[in-house]
């Protein structure tokens, strides 16, 4: 059976990727299993470059096909920020709760609705340097009060368009039918099947 390395140390992302790839004839493995706890500098200019850096680095070091992603939250009234800097916007070593508070503090003086979107670029890389990418977007808006106990990151303050609930109020199955990461993975699945010879 083919193995696929998930190029992330983020437990939340690992859980989502596992669920999204469930049913494929693949052995899903994580960097921790190989002691590949790489500190990768996300030095790219955008999501696509960051996703590619992660996928290529993990594929090279792990000697296997790797799926990685880069994603972020884009808030219209902030000119699309925090964008690719979503994880680092509040400073180093901050928690998800710190980042949510930092964002809401920036938005308090702005008129609502605070329309926004999650954007994700998934990158698939081979150990020899092949690279493929796909993008997914989930529209919605930021709400001032946290709601829900699931998910991670900005999920508790992101109201999904047309659903009436925050991302953190959705079950894993519901989230994986609408999320930006789910849409990016769905878009790259045909390439993944083809390159890895999956049915």
Order of alpha helices (4+ residues) and beta strands (2+ residues): beta-alpha-beta-alpha-beta-beta-alpha-beta-beta-beta-alpha-alpha
